Amino acid sequence: MFPPFTLRYARLPERFYERFDPVPVRDPQLIAFNRPLAESLGFDLAAFDAEEAAVWFSGNVVPHGSEPLAQAYAGHQFGGFVPRLGDGRAVLLGEVTDREGRLRDIQLKGAGCTPFSRGGDGRSPLGPVLREYLVSEAMHAMGVPTTRALAAVTTGERVIRGIPEPGAILARVASSHIRVGTFQYFAARGDREGVRELAEHVIERHYPELEDRQGGGRYLGLLKAVQARQASLIARWMGIGFIHGVMNTDNTSISGETIDFGPCAFMEQYDPQMVFSSIDEGGRYAYSNQPWIAQWNLARLAETLLPLIDDDSERAVELATEELQRFPEQYEAEWLAVMRAKLGLGSEEPEDKTLIEALLATMHRGRADFTLTFRHLAEAADNPQAEASLVALFERPEEIAGWLEEWRERLDREPQPQGERTRRMKLASPAFIPRNHRVQQALTAAMDEGDLGPFEALLDVVTQPYDDQPGRDEYARPAAPTERVFRTFCGT
């Protein structure tokens, strides 16, 4: 069933990983399978069998051509450096080449206690597996670069996270699982050659446009390329109200994909200081902090590359610092592009930033729902009669009414055919997101009752985020006061 594996990462020096076969589980059962993704990866779906798939995706049988391994990496976690983390419960089976010619990792998450587990059990409860499946596929459907869910398997075993919970394994697909923390792992050991070999692997795999560069400019170019992707990624997060919750350097992908959906969440009432993660007690990774944390993480990457950028350490610091100082401007340009699209603005005017910020401030004071505000704004763009639904979202309707007058004056300088502006704005503002209470309801039903119906229904909704989906209005509504979720949990 599996397409042929290539083993690019497994052919790197052995200090890059630990060989590790998944630990078999008692009774694997396939509960979710992403057929479109499998098709794009080259799986033989004509030979698909659910029982056989459960065996493969649980790791009970290692696919032909795979050489499973746990990747080594380090990381700053909430600002504190841990020199040895690594895949404590994940196993990379290898890479496959998809139908578009792209190399894609296939990894099993929750596959057992690896040499990097640091006392953990190497397993995952069902809840975090289903959360990652839901949110990563929703992110993909919204056009946000992300790892993806290929399959979910229950294990027939219990894991202890305060209380016994059903165990599960997620088959995850990524452009790669290389992180800022992977570079830090070798830099912390003074292993300059390890950093260089990793950088060359990353350039070949993710940034081939740099292959013609020579010397330090090659590695400064790598920093610049990673920074550009991070600026774009974080701007997209901000445009949908996504809060990652644990932006450690070991959760910062070199490829520019969203990775690791532990205590992640989506805002409802707009609040720039919103935090959901139960482990982010100081608010380090609050919504509004995400761009600046990304820059901080990029600075940690830059530190690892300094010996490669220039033999003169002072010159290397100067060059890297110059590049890092460009991040705020890069991020703002990406963010403005995202927000202009949400406001129906196809051209650029200097006052646009002020107009956007005024809307966000009004949303904050009016306790308006982030997702519904922009969706209703799209519906009102070509139909002023629809403004009533938008205004009703605000506790201070007079303020949004004043802002709407300014917005319409700006739209008058953006002539578009009737209906076209609304269509484009809807493609920038989803109607359906994985609202936290809906996610929690789906997870509770699966864990407590073995009922996957709510999970499957929610997955179907959030993977069509820009469609109107008549009859599914309840999935677009914010949580009632008794349904609100204030804290999300990692599950490791």
Kinemage of the C-alpha trace (Angstrom):
@kinemage 1
@onewidth
@group {chain A} dominant
@subgroup {mainchain}
@vectorlist {calphas} color= white
{ca met a 1} P 0.000 0.000 0.000
{ca phe a 2} L 2.812 2.431 0.842
{ca pro a 3} L 4.607 4.256 -1.982
{ca pro a 4} L 8.384 3.714 -2.196
{ca phe a 5} L 10.410 5.296 0.581
{ca thr a 6} L 13.488 7.403 0.113
{ca leu a 7} L 15.743 7.712 3.118
{ca arg a 8} L 17.377 11.129 2.842
{ca tyr a 9} L 17.365 11.869 6.550
{ca ala a 10} L 18.389 8.331 7.463
{ca arg a 11} L 21.468 8.765 5.255
{ca leu a 12} L 22.694 11.693 7.300
{ca pro a 13} L 25.336 10.885 9.959
{ca glu a 14} L 24.047 8.724 12.795
{ca arg a 15} L 24.393 11.491 15.375
{ca phe a 16} L 21.394 13.143 13.709
{ca tyr a 17} L 18.995 10.528 15.079
{ca glu a 18} L 18.497 7.298 16.979
{ca arg a 19} L 17.340 4.195 15.151
{ca phe a 20} L 14.066 3.112 16.675
{ca asp a 21} L 11.276 0.779 15.608
{ca pro a 22} L 7.733 1.655 16.718
{ca val a 23} L 6.600 -0.275 19.786
{ca pro a 24} L 3.700 -2.612 18.827
{ca val a 25} L 0.282 -1.967 20.334
{ca arg a 26} L -2.334 -4.447 21.461
{ca asp a 27} L -5.329 -3.838 19.214
{ca pro a 28} L -4.881 -1.216 16.481
{ca gln a 29} L -8.060 0.097 14.875
{ca leu a 30} L -8.137 2.629 12.049
{ca ile a 31} L -10.535 5.450 12.983
{ca ala a 32} L -9.652 8.099 10.387
{ca phe a 33} L -7.934 7.964 7.018
{ca asn a 34} L -7.256 10.903 4.724
{ca arg a 35} L -7.875 9.405 1.299
{ca pro a 36} L -7.218 12.602 -0.734
{ca leu a 37} L -3.869 13.083 0.999
{ca ala a 38} L -2.993 9.412 0.571
{ca glu a 39} L -3.835 9.665 -3.129
{ca ser a 40} L -1.571 12.714 -3.516
{ca leu a 41} L 1.260 10.800 -1.814
{ca gly a 42} L 0.989 7.878 -4.252
{ca phe a 43} L -0.619 5.286 -1.983
{ca asp a 44} L -2.200 2.328 -3.770
{ca leu a 45} L -5.800 2.944 -2.709
{ca ala a 46} L -7.079 0.135 -4.929
{ca ala a 47} L -5.390 -2.233 -2.492
{ca phe a 48} L -6.570 -0.348 0.602
{ca asp a 49} L -7.738 -2.498 3.490
{ca ala a 50} L -8.683 -0.900 6.825
{ca glu a 51} L -7.341 -3.745 8.974
{ca glu a 52} L -4.052 -3.772 7.114
{ca ala a 53} L -3.846 0.024 7.296
{ca ala a 54} L -4.311 -0.115 11.069
{ca val a 55} L -1.322 -2.434 11.311
{ca trp a 56} L 0.857 -0.122 9.207
{ca phe a 57} L -0.171 3.152 10.805
{ca ser a 58} L 0.145 1.796 14.334
{ca gly a 59} L 3.711 0.754 13.619
{ca asn a 60} L 2.973 -2.897 14.418
{ca val a 61} L 4.519 -3.688 11.041
{ca val a 62} L 7.279 -1.531 9.552
{ca pro a 63} L 6.595 -0.832 5.864
{ca his a 64} L 9.015 -2.235 3.305
{ca gly a 65} L 11.866 0.165 2.622
{ca ser a 66} L 11.458 2.107 5.859
{ca glu a 67} L 14.276 2.555 8.367
{ca pro a 68} L 12.443 4.119 11.326
{ca leu a 69} L 14.253 6.684 13.435
{ca ala a 70} L 13.716 9.317 16.113
{ca gln a 71} L 15.183 12.676 15.182
{ca ala a 72} L 17.532 14.549 17.500
{ca tyr a 73} L 16.919 18.183 18.336
{ca ala a 74} L 17.205 20.694 21.165
{ca gly a 75} L 15.113 23.758 21.870
{ca his a 76} L 14.218 26.822 23.850
{ca gln a 77} L 11.054 26.007 25.758
{ca phe a 78} L 9.371 29.129 27.160
{ca gly a 79} L 12.732 30.870 26.879
{ca gly a 80} L 14.810 28.224 28.682
{ca phe a 81} L 17.247 26.145 26.653
{ca val a 82} L 17.120 22.341 26.764
{ca pro a 83} L 20.131 20.905 24.891
{ca arg a 84} L 18.633 17.468 24.245
{ca leu a 85} L 14.981 16.972 23.390
{ca gly a 86} L 14.375 14.921 20.243
{ca asp a 87} L 11.423 12.810 19.189
{ca gly a 88} L 10.214 11.475 22.511
{ca arg a 89} L 7.180 9.721 21.058
{ca ala a 90} L 7.490 10.103 17.276
{ca val a 91} L 9.111 7.897 14.658
{ca leu a 92} L 10.034 8.994 11.161
{ca leu a 93} L 9.337 6.148 8.745
{ca gly a 94} L 11.037 7.937 5.875
{ca glu a 95} L 10.219 10.197 2.956
{ca val a 96} L 8.079 9.582 -0.104
{ca thr a 97} L 7.846 11.578 -3.323
{ca asp a 98} L 4.311 12.788 -3.920
{ca arg a 99} L 2.581 13.099 -7.289
{ca glu a 100} L 3.853 16.676 -7.661
{ca gly a 101} L 7.442 15.549 -7.176
{ca arg a 102} L 7.757 16.919 -3.640
{ca leu a 103} L 9.517 15.023 -0.867
{ca arg a 104} L 7.207 14.408 2.109
{ca asp a 105} L 7.945 12.919 5.555
{ca ile a 106} L 5.684 10.260 7.012
{ca gln a 107} L 5.897 10.106 10.786
{ca leu a 108} L 4.047 8.118 13.450
{ca lys a 109} L 3.311 10.201 16.543
{ca gly a 110} L 2.648 8.273 19.748
{ca ala a 111} L 4.650 5.253 18.583
{ca gly a 112} L 6.403 4.392 21.834
{ca cys a 113} L 9.186 5.308 24.226
{ca thr a 114} L 12.241 6.402 22.199
{ca pro a 115} L 15.773 7.149 23.432
{ca phe a 116} L 14.656 10.793 23.638
{ca ser a 117} L 11.582 10.187 25.807
{ca arg a 118} L 13.177 11.534 29.002
{ca gly a 119} L 11.024 9.388 31.276
{ca gly a 120} L 7.842 9.737 29.247
{ca asp a 121} L 5.822 6.796 27.970
{ca gly a 122} L 6.131 7.695 24.290
{ca arg a 123} L 2.390 7.391 23.776
{ca ser a 124} L -0.430 9.772 22.981
{ca pro a 125} L -3.995 9.906 24.264
{ca leu a 126} L -6.776 9.868 21.704
{ca gly a 127} L -7.803 13.473 22.381
{ca pro a 128} L -4.579 15.175 21.202
{ca val a 129} L -4.466 12.930 18.128
{ca leu a 130} L -7.974 13.947 17.087
{ca arg a 131} L -7.266 17.611 17.904
{ca glu a 132} L -4.206 17.628 15.645
{ca tyr a 133} L -6.104 15.811 12.916
{ca leu a 134} L -8.940 18.356 13.010
{ca val a 135} L -6.887 21.513 13.311
{ca ser a 136} L -4.121 20.610 10.856
{ca glu a 137} L -6.626 19.648 8.173
{ca ala a 138} L -8.618 22.825 8.834
{ca met a 139} L -5.432 24.871 8.502
{ca his a 140} L -4.635 23.174 5.201
{ca ala a 141} L -8.133 23.897 3.930
{ca met a 142} L -7.663 27.554 4.858
{ca gly a 143} L -4.463 27.675 2.818
{ca val a 144} L -2.085 27.894 5.781
{ca pro a 145} L 1.193 25.935 5.393
{ca thr a 146} L 0.976 23.033 7.837
{ca thr a 147} L 1.815 19.458 8.623
{ca arg a 148} L -1.104 17.215 7.746
{ca ala a 149} L -2.940 14.212 9.148
{ca leu a 150} L -2.820 11.029 7.094
{ca ala a 151} L -4.418 8.581 9.526
{ca ala a 152} L -5.429 8.046 13.144
{ca val a 153} L -5.356 4.667 14.875
{ca thr a 154} L -6.541 3.680 18.334
{ca thr a 155} L -4.229 1.287 20.139
{ca gly a 156} L -6.528 -0.723 22.402
{ca glu a 157} L -4.374 0.446 25.305
{ca arg a 158} L -4.686 3.125 27.969
{ca val a 159} L -2.268 5.949 28.679
{ca ile a 160} L -2.114 7.837 31.948
{ca arg a 161} L -2.478 11.632 31.846
{ca gly a 162} L -3.750 12.180 35.364
{ca ile a 163} L -6.436 9.613 34.576
{ca pro a 164} L -6.400 6.631 32.193
{ca glu a 165} L -7.300 7.667 28.648
{ca pro a 166} L -7.616 5.697 25.405
{ca gly a 167} L -4.378 5.646 23.436
{ca ala a 168} L -3.934 6.550 19.779
{ca ile a 169} L -1.316 7.153 17.097
{ca leu a 170} L -1.307 9.863 14.446
{ca ala a 171} L 0.303 9.349 11.046
{ca arg a 172} L 1.581 12.815 10.188
{ca val a 173} L 2.881 14.185 6.894
{ca ala a 174} L 5.234 17.156 6.578
{ca ser a 175} L 7.586 18.776 4.114
{ca ser a 176} L 10.071 17.814 6.803
{ca his a 177} L 10.255 17.697 10.576
{ca ile a 178} L 13.445 19.772 10.776
{ca arg a 179} L 13.167 22.557 13.322
{ca val a 180} L 15.152 25.521 14.583
{ca gly a 181} L 15.880 23.226 17.508
{ca thr a 182} L 17.534 20.721 15.171
{ca phe a 183} L 20.185 23.319 14.350
{ca gln a 184} L 20.484 24.188 18.039
{ca tyr a 185} L 21.181 20.553 18.895
{ca phe a 186} L 24.451 20.569 16.956
{ca ala a 187} L 25.423 24.150 17.761
{ca ala a 188} L 25.095 23.439 21.504
{ca arg a 189} L 27.639 20.645 21.081
{ca gly a 190} L 30.095 22.803 19.168
{ca asp a 191} L 29.483 20.543 16.175
{ca arg a 192} L 30.059 23.022 13.357
{ca glu a 193} L 30.211 20.254 10.773
{ca gly a 194} L 26.861 18.937 11.987
{ca val a 195} L 25.321 22.390 11.540
{ca arg a 196} L 26.856 22.620 8.051
{ca glu a 197} L 25.600 19.167 6.982
{ca leu a 198} L 22.135 19.977 8.292
{ca ala a 199} L 22.134 23.319 6.480
{ca glu a 200} L 23.137 21.620 3.234
{ca his a 201} L 20.372 19.063 3.664
{ca val a 202} L 17.827 21.834 4.264
{ca ile a 203} L 19.006 23.839 1.253
{ca glu a 204} L 18.759 20.814 -1.022
{ca arg a 205} L 15.336 19.884 0.305
{ca his a 206} L 13.585 23.204 0.912
{ca tyr a 207} L 15.595 26.032 -0.645
{ca pro a 208} L 17.237 24.748 -3.847
{ca glu a 209} L 17.386 28.315 -5.164
{ca leu a 210} L 20.383 28.754 -2.818
{ca glu a 211} L 22.405 25.880 -4.246
{ca asp a 212} L 24.342 28.112 -6.657
{ca arg a 213} L 25.511 30.413 -3.882
{ca gln a 214} L 28.929 29.914 -2.379
{ca gly a 215} L 30.532 30.597 0.980
{ca gly a 216} L 28.859 32.468 3.798
{ca gly a 217} L 26.304 34.039 1.499
{ca arg a 218} L 24.791 30.595 1.066
{ca tyr a 219} L 23.997 30.311 4.768
{ca leu a 220} L 22.968 33.924 5.200
{ca gly a 221} L 20.620 33.243 2.306
{ca leu a 222} L 19.234 30.292 4.237
{ca leu a 223} L 18.466 32.515 7.228
{ca lys a 224} L 16.813 35.034 4.907
{ca ala a 225} L 14.686 32.354 3.202
{ca val a 226} L 13.507 30.791 6.485
{ca gln a 227} L 12.708 34.254 7.822
{ca ala a 228} L 10.579 35.087 4.788
{ca arg a 229} L 8.522 31.935 5.233
{ca gln a 230} L 8.048 32.549 8.934
{ca ala a 231} L 6.870 36.107 8.296
{ca ser a 232} L 4.287 34.809 5.831
{ca leu a 233} L 3.199 31.953 8.099
{ca ile a 234} L 2.648 34.072 11.201
{ca ala a 235} L 0.714 36.674 9.195
{ca arg a 236} L -1.628 33.914 8.050
{ca trp a 237} L -2.086 32.727 11.644
{ca met a 238} L -2.968 36.244 12.711
{ca gly a 239} L -5.464 36.564 9.890
{ca ile a 240} L -7.554 33.649 11.156
{ca gly a 241} L -7.214 34.272 14.895
{ca phe a 242} L -5.017 31.209 15.454
{ca ile a 243} L -2.966 30.924 18.645
{ca his a 244} L -0.302 28.233 18.522
{ca gly a 245} L 0.215 28.190 22.264
{ca val a 246} L 3.709 26.713 22.414
{ca met a 247} L 6.027 28.516 19.970
{ca asn a 248} L 9.197 26.964 21.306
{ca thr a 249} L 12.152 26.705 18.920
{ca asp a 250} L 11.615 22.947 18.723
{ca asn a 251} L 8.122 23.736 17.375
{ca thr a 252} L 9.401 26.150 14.717
{ca ser a 253} L 9.654 24.395 11.367
{ca ile a 254} L 12.492 25.258 8.995
{ca ser a 255} L 10.178 24.624 6.042
{ca gly a 256} L 7.733 27.312 7.205
{ca glu a 257} L 4.889 24.952 8.103
{ca thr a 258} L 2.715 25.009 11.213
{ca ile a 259} L 3.867 22.097 13.341
{ca asp a 260} L 2.692 20.567 16.635
{ca phe a 261} L -0.916 21.352 17.554
{ca gly a 262} L -0.812 20.771 21.299
{ca pro a 263} L -2.590 23.545 23.229
{ca cys a 264} L -3.517 25.478 20.076
{ca ala a 265} L -6.805 27.363 19.839
{ca phe a 266} L -8.782 29.912 17.829
{ca met a 267} L -9.947 33.202 19.284
{ca glu a 268} L -13.623 33.986 19.468
{ca gln a 269} L -13.973 37.430 21.097
{ca tyr a 270} L -11.051 39.453 19.765
{ca asp a 271} L -8.414 40.082 22.395
{ca pro a 272} L -4.784 40.643 21.362
{ca gln a 273} L -3.565 39.298 24.716
{ca met a 274} L -5.565 36.081 24.470
{ca val a 275} L -3.892 32.939 25.842
{ca phe a 276} L -5.440 29.473 25.988
{ca ser a 277} L -2.492 27.172 26.684
{ca ser a 278} L -2.517 25.821 30.232
{ca ile a 279} L 1.285 25.784 30.285
{ca asp a 280} L 1.733 29.385 29.071
{ca glu a 281} L 1.228 30.890 32.500
{ca gly a 282} L 3.100 34.110 31.688
{ca gly a 283} L 1.413 34.743 28.355
{ca arg a 284} L 4.675 34.464 26.421
{ca tyr a 285} L 2.845 33.054 23.406
{ca ala a 286} L -0.253 35.256 23.490
{ca tyr a 287} L -1.882 36.047 20.159
{ca ser a 288} L -0.261 39.468 19.722
{ca asn a 289} L 3.172 38.188 20.753
{ca gln a 290} L 3.412 35.598 17.988
{ca pro a 291} L 5.204 37.780 15.403
{ca trp a 292} L 7.851 38.881 17.869
{ca ile a 293} L 8.339 35.370 19.226
{ca ala a 294} L 8.903 34.251 15.632
{ca gln a 295} L 11.637 36.876 15.327
{ca trp a 296} L 13.142 35.717 18.636
{ca asn a 297} L 13.175 32.129 17.382
{ca leu a 298} L 14.812 33.233 14.134
{ca ala a 299} L 17.539 34.920 16.177
{ca arg a 300} L 18.240 31.547 17.789
{ca leu a 301} L 18.560 30.013 14.313
{ca ala a 302} L 20.902 32.817 13.301
{ca glu a 303} L 23.139 32.076 16.281
{ca thr a 304} L 23.670 28.518 15.059
{ca leu a 305} L 24.607 29.701 11.558
{ca leu a 306} L 27.099 32.397 12.584
{ca pro a 307} L 30.246 30.230 12.143
{ca leu a 308} L 29.080 29.383 8.606
{ca ile a 309} L 28.125 32.939 7.638
{ca asp a 310} L 31.609 34.365 8.209
{ca asp a 311} L 34.835 33.236 9.898
{ca asp a 312} L 35.032 36.701 11.461
{ca ser a 313} L 32.538 36.366 14.319
{ca glu a 314} L 31.876 40.113 14.550
{ca arg a 315} L 31.175 40.315 10.828
{ca ala a 316} L 28.890 37.264 11.049
{ca val a 317} L 26.885 38.885 13.866
{ca glu a 318} L 26.623 42.119 11.886
{ca leu a 319} L 25.303 40.362 8.774
{ca ala a 320} L 22.826 38.195 10.680
{ca thr a 321} L 21.601 41.144 12.754
{ca glu a 322} L 20.985 43.199 9.620
{ca glu a 323} L 18.829 40.405 8.261
{ca leu a 324} L 16.886 39.880 11.508
{ca gln a 325} L 16.156 43.593 11.748
{ca arg a 326} L 14.247 43.325 8.467
{ca phe a 327} L 11.714 40.950 10.003
{ca pro a 328} L 9.263 43.558 11.376
{ca glu a 329} L 8.979 45.175 7.946
{ca gln a 330} L 8.632 41.783 6.224
{ca tyr a 331} L 5.994 40.639 8.670
{ca glu a 332} L 4.026 43.882 8.434
{ca ala a 333} L 3.944 43.649 4.644
{ca glu a 334} L 2.626 40.085 4.846
{ca trp a 335} L 0.100 40.992 7.545
{ca leu a 336} L -1.165 43.998 5.630
{ca ala a 337} L -1.658 41.834 2.549
{ca val a 338} L -3.704 39.362 4.599
{ca met a 339} L -5.797 42.057 6.238
{ca arg a 340} L -6.339 44.094 3.061
{ca ala a 341} L -7.781 40.976 1.445
{ca lys a 342} L -10.154 40.572 4.397
{ca leu a 343} L -11.299 44.182 3.996
{ca gly a 344} L -11.720 43.929 0.229
{ca leu a 345} L -8.813 46.215 -0.609
{ca gly a 346} L -6.972 45.315 -3.783
{ca ser a 347} L -4.718 48.364 -3.879
{ca glu a 348} L -2.417 49.834 -1.244
{ca glu a 349} L -2.823 53.180 0.462
{ca pro a 350} L -0.725 54.493 3.386
{ca glu a 351} L -3.800 54.893 5.615
{ca asp a 352} L -4.836 51.249 5.273
{ca lys a 353} L -2.908 50.205 8.366
{ca thr a 354} L -4.722 52.820 10.450
{ca leu a 355} L -8.078 51.626 9.086
{ca ile a 356} L -7.255 47.980 9.938
{ca glu a 357} L -6.014 48.805 13.419
{ca ala a 358} L -9.090 50.907 14.085
{ca leu a 359} L -11.307 47.952 13.225
{ca leu a 360} L -9.349 45.638 15.530
{ca ala a 361} L -9.503 48.152 18.377
{ca thr a 362} L -13.259 48.496 17.863
{ca met a 363} L -13.617 44.698 17.857
{ca his a 364} L -11.684 44.524 21.124
{ca arg a 365} L -13.758 47.149 22.873
{ca gly a 366} L -16.965 45.704 21.454
{ca arg a 367} L -16.053 42.109 22.369
{ca ala a 368} L -16.820 41.044 18.811
{ca asp a 369} L -16.172 37.559 17.463
{ca phe a 370} L -13.072 37.600 15.251
{ca thr a 371} L -14.215 35.130 12.608
{ca leu a 372} L -17.811 36.329 12.318
{ca thr a 373} L -16.793 39.989 12.121
{ca phe a 374} L -14.790 39.465 8.965
{ca arg a 375} L -17.269 37.042 7.440
{ca his a 376} L -20.176 39.434 7.981
{ca leu a 377} L -18.024 42.271 6.683
{ca ala a 378} L -17.617 40.308 3.446
{ca glu a 379} L -21.359 39.782 3.207
{ca ala a 380} L -21.966 43.507 3.709
{ca ala a 381} L -19.400 44.634 1.148
{ca asp a 382} L -21.811 44.580 -1.786
{ca asn a 383} L -24.986 44.601 0.292
{ca pro a 384} L -25.319 47.412 2.857
{ca gln a 385} L -28.525 45.776 4.108
{ca ala a 386} L -26.364 43.016 5.581
{ca glu a 387} L -24.640 45.459 7.920
{ca ala a 388} L -27.211 44.775 10.638
{ca ser a 389} L -25.823 41.285 11.270
{ca leu a 390} L -22.331 42.724 11.573
{ca val a 391} L -23.307 45.546 13.918
{ca ala a 392} L -25.177 43.077 16.153
{ca leu a 393} L -21.842 41.398 17.000
{ca phe a 394} L -20.622 44.501 18.869
{ca glu a 395} L -21.423 45.657 22.362
{ca arg a 396} L -20.757 49.214 21.138
{ca pro a 397} L -22.628 49.330 17.824
{ca glu a 398} L -22.152 53.097 17.416
{ca glu a 399} L -18.384 52.609 17.149
{ca ile a 400} L -18.512 50.027 14.373
{ca ala a 401} L -21.110 52.137 12.558
{ca gly a 402} L -18.626 55.010 12.449
{ca trp a 403} L -15.863 52.736 11.222
{ca leu a 404} L -18.097 51.356 8.472
{ca glu a 405} L -18.485 54.848 7.036
{ca glu a 406} L -14.697 55.196 6.735
{ca trp a 407} L -14.426 51.703 5.225
{ca arg a 408} L -17.040 52.415 2.574
{ca glu a 409} L -15.249 55.617 1.622
{ca arg a 410} L -12.109 53.525 1.126
{ca leu a 411} L -14.039 50.928 -0.893
{ca asp a 412} L -15.264 53.658 -3.225
{ca arg a 413} L -11.680 53.889 -4.456
{ca glu a 414} L -11.707 50.134 -5.184
{ca pro a 415} L -14.202 49.695 -8.038
{ca gln a 416} L -15.111 46.039 -8.576
{ca pro a 417} L -18.032 44.308 -10.339
{ca gln a 418} L -21.117 43.719 -8.195
{ca gly a 419} L -20.636 40.572 -6.138
{ca glu a 420} L -16.949 40.164 -6.983
{ca arg a 421} L -15.719 41.989 -3.887
{ca thr a 422} L -17.837 39.801 -1.598
{ca arg a 423} L -16.636 36.662 -3.338
{ca arg a 424} L -12.991 37.618 -2.886
{ca met a 425} L -13.464 38.710 0.709
{ca lys a 426} L -15.142 35.422 1.583
{ca leu a 427} L -12.084 33.607 0.198
{ca ala a 428} L -9.992 35.533 2.725
{ca ser a 429} L -12.291 35.097 5.727
{ca pro a 430} L -13.498 31.610 6.652
{ca ala a 431} L -17.035 31.043 7.846
{ca phe a 432} L -16.049 27.911 9.756
{ca ile a 433} L -13.063 27.328 12.027
{ca pro a 434} L -12.439 24.559 14.589
{ca arg a 435} L -14.106 26.474 17.411
{ca asn a 436} L -12.691 25.369 20.732
{ca his a 437} L -15.950 24.164 22.249
{ca arg a 438} L -16.793 22.163 19.124
{ca val a 439} L -13.370 20.540 19.192
{ca gln a 440} L -13.762 19.708 22.864
{ca gln a 441} L -17.236 18.250 22.302
{ca ala a 442} L -15.863 16.022 19.538
{ca leu a 443} L -12.936 14.862 21.663
{ca thr a 444} L -15.126 14.157 24.702
{ca ala a 445} L -17.575 12.084 22.656
{ca ala a 446} L -14.714 10.039 21.190
{ca met a 447} L -12.848 9.512 24.459
{ca asp a 448} L -15.760 8.958 26.823
{ca glu a 449} L -18.299 7.239 24.595
{ca gly a 450} L -16.295 5.914 21.659
{ca asp a 451} L -18.497 8.066 19.417
{ca leu a 452} L -16.590 9.453 16.418
{ca gly a 453} L -19.684 11.015 14.851
{ca pro a 454} L -19.062 14.543 16.211
{ca phe a 455} L -15.408 14.363 15.140
{ca glu a 456} L -16.319 13.275 11.616
{ca ala a 457} L -19.038 15.917 11.288
{ca leu a 458} L -16.749 18.679 12.516
{ca leu a 459} L -13.939 17.535 10.233
{ca asp a 460} L -16.282 17.710 7.254
{ca val a 461} L -17.324 21.253 8.187
{ca val a 462} L -13.888 22.742 8.852
{ca thr a 463} L -12.337 21.303 5.705
{ca gln a 464} L -14.799 23.431 3.702
{ca pro a 465} L -14.095 26.649 5.599
{ca tyr a 466} L -14.990 29.208 2.932
{ca asp a 467} L -18.261 27.643 1.777
{ca asp a 468} L -21.561 28.891 3.177
{ca gln a 469} L -22.753 25.329 4.033
{ca pro a 470} L -26.518 25.865 4.535
{ca gly a 471} L -27.952 23.973 7.490
{ca arg a 472} L -24.687 24.074 9.429
{ca asp a 473} L -25.017 27.505 11.013
{ca glu a 474} L -24.510 26.075 14.502
{ca tyr a 475} L -20.883 25.306 13.629
{ca ala a 476} L -20.261 28.968 12.833
{ca arg a 477} L -21.712 30.291 16.093
{ca pro a 478} L -19.442 31.177 19.029
{ca ala a 479} L -19.669 29.191 22.234
{ca ala a 480} L -22.511 29.883 24.623
{ca pro a 481} L -21.331 31.056 28.071
{ca thr a 482} L -21.654 27.513 29.454
{ca glu a 483} L -19.661 26.048 26.529
{ca arg a 484} L -16.634 28.327 26.568
{ca val a 485} L -13.197 26.756 26.676
{ca phe a 486} L -10.673 28.866 28.554
{ca arg a 487} L -7.753 26.444 28.719
{ca thr a 488} L -6.274 23.967 26.272
{ca phe a 489} L -3.790 21.220 27.099
{ca cys a 490} L -0.759 19.759 25.393
{ca gly a 491} L -1.413 16.055 26.016
{ca thr a 492} L 2.210 14.926 25.988
